[in-house]
Amino acid sequence: MIQIKDLLEVLPLLIIAFSAIFILLLEVSIKKSETVIFGFSLIAILAAIATSFNYFNKEMIIFNQFLRISNASLTFSVIILISMLITVIASKSYIEKENVNFGEYYSMLLFALMGMMLMIFANDILIIFIGLELMSVCFYVLAGFLRLRQKSNESALKYFLLGAFMTGFILYGIALIYGITGTTNLTLIFSDAKVLTNYVFIIGTALLIIGFMFKIGVFPFHMWIPDVYDGAPTVVSGMLSTAGKIAAVGTILPIILAVNILNFKIIFSVAAVATMLYGNVIALAQTNIKRLLAYSSIASAGYIFVGVASMNEFALRGIAYYLIAYTFMQLGAFIIVAMLEKKDDGSRDYKNVDLDFYKGLGKRNPVIATFMTFFLFSLAGIPPFAGFWGKYYLFFAAIKSNQIWLAVVAILLSLIGVYYYLKIIVYMWFSESLEPVSEEKFSFSDTGFAATVLAVIGTILFGVDPNLFFSLFKFVTP
Amino acid sequence: MLESYIPIIIILIISVLFAVVNVNLSSLLGPSRPNKEKLSTYESGIEPVGTAHERFSVKFYMVAVLFILFDIEVVFLYPWAVSFIGLDQLKMMYSFISVSVFIIILLVGYIYVIRKGALNWD
């Protein structure tokens, strides 16, 4: 039976759940409620972040062994909360600009957030499934939130069809695992070493991992990413590529580490190399910045899988560090794209998302161009930005697990990435502007600007002082 | 162990063969003399009006979705209500609170639906 004190142990989860429901009531009871709801969801997320820090170093299994609070899961959930915080701040001006300023948007974000946190804290495969579905359904809706825009609808439908198909994979994997072990509890499943070599169990786990590889966007399950990120509202694309991926990584990582079968290690290495190669090479040919960032997010999934493939005590540290760096830089880049996007004029497609638009941005809008440069440098992995340390700790984990070839290949492939990130920087600062200067209208009261400043602070802070991250999230340095 | 599947496979083959052969035999051997009356839609004796392939208003869809949502709520309440009386005091309280939370969550959804005007036909 669930005890009342269990409820206190999941306070962050409860805060998010209640505020998501409460927002629906606010939406229908107050006129012009959008600003109130915006403030309310900000406070809810901040409160969830603040309460999360109470639970560090208190490993516990609660709610009839359904939930497991550990340092790793708390770290991932805090990173997701930070990502959502920046998304919510940036969303306000964006949905006003796109004429979809509804309170439901924030409710959807918070429901998705709740699903993601539930998934990460889960100690039972069925809870993982519920969290995953809660997250995915909200994501489908959010991807199609610009309901009058054809691109957005297309993106939502593609995401829904492929996502639903992959949910089938996950469910089949769960069924096989349950069939072999007779339980859905993760602690019990992995307590029996004999079962880990059972073929049916391995197939079940593989299906489960494939489903999550789809959510992370690892080759060969990456095909949806460019289309979905291209068509979804730009801020939502940023959120999908950060929070959505972090949730999937945070959920599947403990399972992968617990299974730890040698054959999987090789498969993960190959998948990581293929993902990095594909993402980086295809990104070279992109002319649309949203697609370019989408392919760069595929490449990032490859870097994350370098860490997954190393499967040692350094892996978690590297992945967590890369993910927080990735949150700030990728989300920041997407938010800048969102801010520069043209106001909704009833057209089917997004305007001002071509790379040509970024030519001469440094002269037209030096502040924004500087911030974009920071994010792109960080994505390219150039110190002193957070992306550098993220890649450093990931490749370090690969070297420590005697996969030096993997680290070398990853570094070489990330060099390809440097080319297309630098291309945008060169466009911004050293090319002649194709746009008339007078057309630029941009105010610093834009909430997107506040979100970008937050992301810049994060990118630089975690780049200058990597120990900050480890002390913040109570990592024991190995 | 696998031998025990043989009878199942045999049954599967026989049932598939039986169905396929019978359906095709009747269309092969039976006489086919259609006329206008025979080909018209069977509407229990009433003259059919137009085709069934019409476009329905999306409002029907909305009502259907909401019906399923709140119908599921009732489906969950029945087994709870039946087993409620046999519980001891503490568990009674516990299950009552649990179900109340469940109903309150759906109630919020209901208020949302009403206030958004999803149940207004016009």
HADDOCK unambig.tbl for C-alpha pairs under 7 A between the chains (distance, minus, plus):
assign (segid A and resid 24 and name CA) (segid B and resid 112 and name CA) 6.53 0.50 0.50
assign (segid A and resid 25 and name CA) (segid B and resid 108 and name CA) 6.77 0.50 0.50
assign (segid A and resid 25 and name CA) (segid B and resid 112 and name CA) 6.48 0.50 0.50
assign (segid A and resid 28 and name CA) (segid B and resid 112 and name CA) 6.27 0.50 0.50
assign (segid A and resid 28 and name CA) (segid B and resid 115 and name CA) 5.90 0.50 0.50
assign (segid A and resid 28 and name CA) (segid B and resid 116 and name CA) 6.79 0.50 0.50
